[in-house]
Amino acid sequence: MLNKQYSRDSLWEAIDQQWDLIVIGGGITGAGIFREACRIGLKTLLVEQRDFSWG
């Protein structure tokens, strides 16, 4: 598991890039949206508060 500061720094670096879609939340809906966006070729970032999907 990454420490919180490293994870936060990595997140800000990722968000600073150009994205077609940023999905906030990796629950069932967020994961589904992320999957569909990737399937159609969008450059997509999924941000989840916890280590794995929730909610």
Sequence and secondary structure as in RCSB ss.txt:
>XXXX:A:sequence
MLNKQYSRDSLWEAIDQQWDLIVIGGGITGAGIFREACRIGLKTLLVEQRDFSWG
>XXXX:A:secstr
   HHHHHHHHHHHHTS  SEEEE  SHHHHHHHHHHHHTT  EEEE SSSS   
